[in-house]
Amino acid sequence: MPASDADLVAAALARDAAGRAAFETLVVRHHPMLSRACLRALDGDRALAADAAQDAVLQALVGLGSLREPGAFGPWLTGIGLRVARRLGMRARRDGGGDLVPDVVAPDGDDPALATERRATVARVRAAVAALPPGQRDAVFLYYLAGLSRAEVAEHLGTAESAVRTRLHKARATLRARLDEGSDVMVTVEIADVRVTGEERYSTTHVVVLQERGGARRLPIWIDTFDAVSLAAALEDVDLPRPGTFAFALALLGAAGRSVAGVTIERLDADAGVFYAVVELDDGATLDARPSDALNVAVRAGVTIRVAEALLDGAEPVPEGGRGALELAEALRERLAQAG
């Protein structure tokens, strides 16, 4: 009986001779699907498709340790290939004199807020697909994203075409229900202030105040001292002698060819007093984050901050008084000057 993908991935991670052989087996097993997906994404350009597939294999080799579900190596590899193919296709259109307009960017004349909304929708759909049972998730990815036919999906998954049809039907029903449940209205906000409150709340003594753009509704979120000072420094353009944690995180993303597209404060666990945020990347991927981290990243990246409208409607009063962002930034400047 052939070794499973999960077993081969585990062996490949050893990076020895046996590991190299295991990785080669994985590539041989899934290369036909990878090639077909790249060829479709590049409108039949065989030379570019071959380049995309080769690049995808190299990226998979380097990033194998990041694969969370070893049994999903095939869809994961194909997903890398599709991203590479889209990038090569856009580069070819640009070099050929055409307009380079990524699919997540609003065309000329479009409202930038609509582009942000589209990215958020893509992020929600990706998260919903990722939460599907493995069989349904793989069928959805291969059929809708990789562009394989039902027969090709069935062949790859080792099942009947009728089973693929059933999986897709169940997945569509599940996705429809999940996306309807999560369809909260999002409101664009700005950071109005960062304050020392003079009281302790959830083990913190600072609050960041978010206010809807063009409106009066405000949302206070309690954060700790380090995050509050970092946020005040970013808001007031304090020059730091060395890159801070959040600047370093953005530099790492940039080095990997990625960037932050937006930040969303999604929900509140009222019992624990904990807000949950998501950082959206330019390729549609999302990262769970603490609101304090997400907001620090958003300010430095200059991207839109959005909040679920239900959080604004149910927000508690904003604490009054205390030093604000300007005072916190000035205090930081004084400390830096004293330190020389």
C-alpha positions as CSV (number, residue, x, y, z in Angstrom):
1,M,0.0,0.0,0.0
2,P,1.5,3.4,-1.0
3,A,2.5,5.7,1.9
4,S,0.0,8.4,2.7
5,D,0.8,12.1,2.1
6,A,0.9,12.6,5.9
7,D,3.6,9.9,6.3
8,L,5.6,11.2,3.4
9,V,5.5,14.8,4.7
10,A,6.7,13.6,8.1
11,A,9.6,11.7,6.5
12,A,10.4,14.7,4.2
13,L,10.8,17.0,7.2
14,A,13.8,14.9,8.3
15,R,15.8,16.6,5.5
16,D,18.0,13.5,5.1
17,A,18.4,11.2,2.1
18,A,15.2,9.4,2.9
19,G,13.4,12.7,3.4
20,R,14.5,13.9,0.0
21,A,13.1,10.7,-1.5
22,A,9.8,11.2,0.3
23,F,9.5,14.7,-0.9
24,E,10.2,13.6,-4.5
25,T,7.5,11.0,-4.2
26,L,5.1,13.7,-3.0
27,V,5.9,16.0,-6.0
28,V,5.6,13.1,-8.5
29,R,2.2,12.2,-7.0
30,H,0.8,15.7,-7.2
31,H,2.6,17.3,-10.0
32,P,-0.1,16.5,-12.7
33,M,-2.7,18.4,-10.7
34,L,-0.3,21.2,-10.0
35,S,0.6,21.5,-13.7
36,R,-3.1,21.5,-14.8
37,A,-4.0,24.2,-12.3
38,C,-1.1,26.4,-13.4
39,L,-1.9,25.9,-17.1
40,R,-5.5,26.9,-16.5
41,A,-4.5,30.0,-14.5
42,L,-2.2,31.1,-17.2
43,D,-4.6,30.6,-20.1
44,G,-2.7,27.7,-21.6
45,D,0.8,29.3,-21.6
46,R,2.8,26.1,-21.2
47,A,6.2,27.8,-20.6
48,L,4.9,30.1,-17.9
49,A,2.9,27.2,-16.3
50,A,6.1,25.1,-16.2
51,D,7.9,28.0,-14.5
52,A,5.1,28.4,-12.0
53,A,5.0,24.7,-11.2
54,Q,8.8,24.6,-10.7
55,D,8.7,27.7,-8.4
56,A,5.8,26.2,-6.4
57,V,7.8,23.0,-5.8
58,L,10.8,25.0,-4.5
59,Q,8.6,27.1,-2.3
60,A,6.9,23.9,-0.9
61,L,10.3,22.4,-0.2
62,V,11.5,25.5,1.7
63,G,8.1,26.0,3.5
64,L,7.2,22.4,4.2
65,G,7.5,22.9,8.0
66,S,4.6,25.5,7.8
67,L,2.1,22.9,6.5
68,R,-0.4,22.5,9.2
69,E,-2.2,19.5,7.8
70,P,0.3,17.1,6.2
71,G,-2.5,15.1,4.7
72,A,-3.5,18.1,2.5
73,F,-0.1,18.4,0.8
74,G,-1.7,18.2,-2.7
75,P,-4.1,21.1,-2.3
76,W,-1.4,23.1,-0.4
77,L,1.1,22.6,-3.3
78,T,-1.5,23.5,-5.9
79,G,-2.5,26.6,-3.9
80,I,1.2,27.8,-4.0
81,G,1.2,27.1,-7.7
82,L,-1.9,29.2,-8.3
83,R,-0.4,32.2,-6.4
84,V,2.8,31.9,-8.3
85,A,0.9,31.6,-11.6
86,R,-1.2,34.7,-10.9
87,R,2.0,36.7,-10.1
88,L,3.7,35.5,-13.3
89,G,0.6,36.3,-15.3
90,M,0.4,39.8,-14.0
91,R,4.1,40.3,-14.6
92,A,3.8,39.1,-18.1
93,R,0.9,41.5,-18.8
94,R,2.9,44.4,-17.2
95,D,6.0,43.6,-19.3
96,G,3.9,43.3,-22.4
97,G,2.6,46.8,-21.9
98,G,-0.8,46.0,-20.4
99,D,-2.3,47.4,-17.3
100,L,-1.4,45.6,-14.2
101,V,-4.5,45.6,-11.9
102,P,-4.5,42.9,-9.2
103,D,-7.8,41.3,-8.6
104,V,-8.0,42.6,-5.0
105,V,-7.4,46.3,-6.0
106,A,-10.3,48.5,-7.0
107,P,-10.1,49.6,-10.7
108,D,-9.8,53.3,-11.5
109,G,-12.7,55.3,-10.3
110,D,-13.7,52.7,-7.7
111,D,-14.1,53.6,-4.1
112,P,-11.1,52.4,-2.1
113,A,-13.5,51.4,0.7
114,L,-15.1,48.9,-1.8
115,A,-11.7,47.3,-2.4
116,T,-11.3,47.0,1.4
117,E,-14.7,45.4,1.6
118,R,-13.9,43.0,-1.1
119,R,-10.7,41.9,0.7
120,A,-12.6,41.4,3.9
121,T,-15.2,39.3,2.0
122,V,-12.4,37.2,0.5
123,A,-10.9,36.7,4.0
124,R,-14.2,35.6,5.4
125,V,-14.7,33.1,2.6
126,R,-11.2,31.7,3.0
127,A,-11.7,31.3,6.8
128,A,-15.1,29.5,6.2
129,V,-13.5,27.2,3.6
130,A,-10.7,26.4,6.0
131,A,-13.2,25.4,8.7
132,L,-14.9,22.7,6.5
133,P,-14.3,19.0,7.1
134,P,-11.1,17.9,5.3
135,G,-13.0,16.0,2.5
136,Q,-15.3,18.9,1.7
137,R,-12.5,21.4,2.0
138,D,-10.3,19.6,-0.5
139,A,-13.1,19.1,-2.9
140,V,-14.0,22.9,-2.7
141,F,-10.4,23.9,-3.2
142,L,-9.7,21.6,-6.1
143,Y,-13.0,22.2,-7.9
144,Y,-13.6,26.0,-7.3
145,L,-10.1,27.3,-6.8
146,A,-7.8,25.0,-8.7
147,G,-10.3,24.7,-11.5
148,L,-10.3,20.9,-11.8
149,S,-13.4,19.0,-13.2
150,R,-15.4,16.8,-10.9
151,A,-13.9,13.8,-12.6
152,E,-10.3,15.1,-12.0
153,V,-11.2,15.9,-8.3
154,A,-12.5,12.4,-7.9
155,E,-9.4,10.9,-9.4
156,H,-7.1,13.0,-7.2
157,L,-9.1,12.3,-4.0
158,G,-9.4,8.6,-4.8
159,T,-13.2,8.6,-4.7
160,A,-16.2,8.4,-7.0
161,E,-17.4,11.5,-8.9
162,S,-20.8,11.1,-7.2
163,A,-19.1,11.4,-3.8
164,V,-17.4,14.6,-5.0
165,R,-20.8,16.0,-6.1
166,T,-22.2,15.2,-2.6
167,R,-19.2,16.8,-0.8
168,L,-19.6,20.0,-2.9
169,H,-23.3,20.1,-2.2
170,K,-22.8,19.8,1.6
171,A,-19.9,22.3,1.5
172,R,-22.0,24.9,-0.3
173,A,-24.8,24.5,2.3
174,T,-22.4,24.8,5.2
175,L,-20.6,27.8,3.7
176,R,-23.9,29.6,3.0
177,A,-25.0,29.1,6.6
178,R,-21.7,30.2,8.0
179,L,-21.3,33.3,5.8
180,D,-24.8,34.4,6.5
181,E,-24.3,34.0,10.3
182,G,-21.1,36.1,10.1
183,S,-22.4,38.8,7.9
184,D,-22.1,41.7,10.4
185,V,-21.9,45.2,9.0
186,M,-18.4,46.6,9.3
187,V,-17.7,50.3,10.0
188,T,-14.5,52.2,9.2
189,V,-13.0,53.8,12.3
190,E,-10.1,55.9,13.3
191,I,-8.0,56.0,16.5
192,A,-9.3,59.1,18.3
193,D,-6.9,58.8,21.3
194,V,-4.9,56.6,23.6
195,R,-5.4,57.4,27.3
196,V,-4.1,56.5,30.7
197,T,-7.3,56.0,32.6
198,G,-6.2,56.0,36.2
199,E,-8.0,52.8,36.9
200,E,-7.2,49.1,36.4
201,R,-9.4,47.1,34.1
202,Y,-8.7,43.5,32.9
203,S,-5.1,44.0,34.3
204,T,-4.6,47.1,32.1
205,T,-4.6,50.8,32.8
206,H,-4.8,52.3,29.2
207,V,-7.6,52.5,26.7
208,V,-7.5,53.1,23.0
209,V,-10.6,55.0,21.7
210,L,-11.9,54.1,18.2
211,Q,-14.3,56.5,16.6
212,E,-16.4,55.8,13.4
213,R,-15.2,57.9,10.5
214,G,-17.6,60.8,10.0
215,G,-19.7,59.7,13.0
216,A,-20.0,60.1,16.7
217,R,-20.0,56.4,17.9
218,R,-16.9,55.4,19.9
219,L,-15.5,52.1,21.1
220,P,-13.0,51.9,24.0
221,I,-10.6,48.9,24.1
222,W,-8.4,48.4,27.1
223,I,-4.7,47.6,26.4
224,D,-1.5,47.3,28.4
225,T,1.1,49.9,28.9
226,F,3.7,48.7,26.3
227,D,1.1,48.6,23.5
228,A,-0.4,51.9,24.5
229,V,3.0,53.7,24.4
230,S,3.9,52.0,21.1
231,L,0.6,53.1,19.6
232,A,1.1,56.7,20.9
233,A,4.6,56.7,19.4
234,A,3.3,55.7,16.0
235,L,0.4,58.2,16.1
236,E,2.7,61.1,17.1
237,D,5.6,60.1,14.9
238,V,8.2,59.5,17.6
239,D,11.6,58.6,16.2
240,L,12.9,55.5,17.8
241,P,16.6,54.6,17.7
242,R,15.9,51.0,16.7
243,P,13.0,49.3,14.9
244,G,10.3,48.3,17.4
245,T,8.4,45.0,17.5
246,F,5.7,46.1,15.1
247,A,8.0,47.8,12.6
248,F,10.0,44.6,12.6
249,A,6.9,42.4,11.9
250,L,6.0,44.6,9.0
251,A,9.6,44.4,7.7
252,L,9.4,40.6,7.8
253,L,6.2,40.7,5.9
254,G,7.7,42.9,3.3
255,A,10.8,40.7,2.9
256,A,8.4,37.8,2.3
257,G,6.7,39.8,-0.5
258,R,3.5,40.4,1.6
259,S,1.8,43.4,3.0
260,V,-1.0,44.3,5.4
261,A,-4.3,45.2,3.6
262,G,-6.5,46.0,6.6
263,V,-7.4,45.3,10.2
264,T,-10.8,44.3,11.6
265,I,-12.0,44.2,15.2
266,E,-14.6,41.4,14.9
267,R,-16.1,40.5,18.2
268,L,-16.1,40.7,21.9
269,D,-16.1,37.9,24.5
270,A,-18.2,39.8,27.0
271,D,-17.6,37.3,29.9
272,A,-13.8,37.6,29.6
273,G,-13.8,41.2,28.4
274,V,-11.6,40.2,25.4
275,F,-11.9,41.7,21.9
276,Y,-10.8,39.6,18.9
277,A,-9.2,41.1,15.8
278,V,-8.0,40.0,12.4
279,V,-5.1,41.3,10.3
280,E,-5.8,40.9,6.6
281,L,-2.9,40.4,4.2
282,D,-2.8,41.5,0.5
283,D,-3.2,38.0,-0.7
284,G,-6.5,37.5,1.2
285,A,-4.9,35.5,4.1
286,T,-5.9,36.4,7.6
287,L,-4.1,36.3,10.9
288,D,-5.8,36.2,14.3
289,A,-4.5,39.1,16.5
290,R,-5.0,41.0,19.7
291,P,-6.6,44.3,19.0
292,S,-3.6,46.1,20.5
293,D,-1.2,44.3,18.1
294,A,-3.5,44.8,15.1
295,L,-4.0,48.5,15.7
296,N,-0.2,49.1,16.1
297,V,0.3,47.3,12.8
298,A,-2.5,49.2,11.1
299,V,-1.1,52.6,12.1
300,R,2.4,51.8,10.9
301,A,1.1,50.2,7.7
302,G,-1.4,53.1,7.0
303,V,-4.3,50.7,6.4
304,T,-8.0,50.9,7.1
305,I,-9.3,49.9,10.5
306,R,-12.8,48.4,10.6
307,V,-15.1,47.4,13.5
308,A,-18.2,45.3,13.6
309,E,-21.1,47.7,13.9
310,A,-22.6,45.6,16.7
311,L,-19.6,46.5,18.9
312,L,-20.1,50.2,18.3
313,D,-23.8,50.0,19.1
314,G,-23.1,48.1,22.3
315,A,-20.0,50.0,23.4
316,E,-19.5,51.0,27.0
317,P,-18.9,54.7,27.8
318,V,-15.4,56.0,27.1
319,P,-13.4,56.8,30.3
320,E,-12.8,60.5,30.6
321,G,-9.6,62.2,31.8
322,G,-6.1,61.0,32.0
323,R,-3.1,61.6,29.7
324,G,-3.7,61.2,26.0
325,A,-1.6,60.0,23.1
326,L,0.3,63.3,22.8
327,E,1.3,63.3,26.5
328,L,2.4,59.7,26.3
329,A,4.5,60.4,23.2
330,E,6.1,63.5,24.8
331,A,7.0,61.5,27.9
332,L,8.6,58.9,25.6
333,R,10.6,61.5,23.8
334,E,11.9,62.9,27.1
335,R,13.0,59.4,28.2
336,L,14.8,58.8,24.8
337,A,16.5,62.1,25.1
338,Q,17.7,61.4,28.6
339,A,19.0,58.0,27.5
340,G,21.1,59.8,24.9
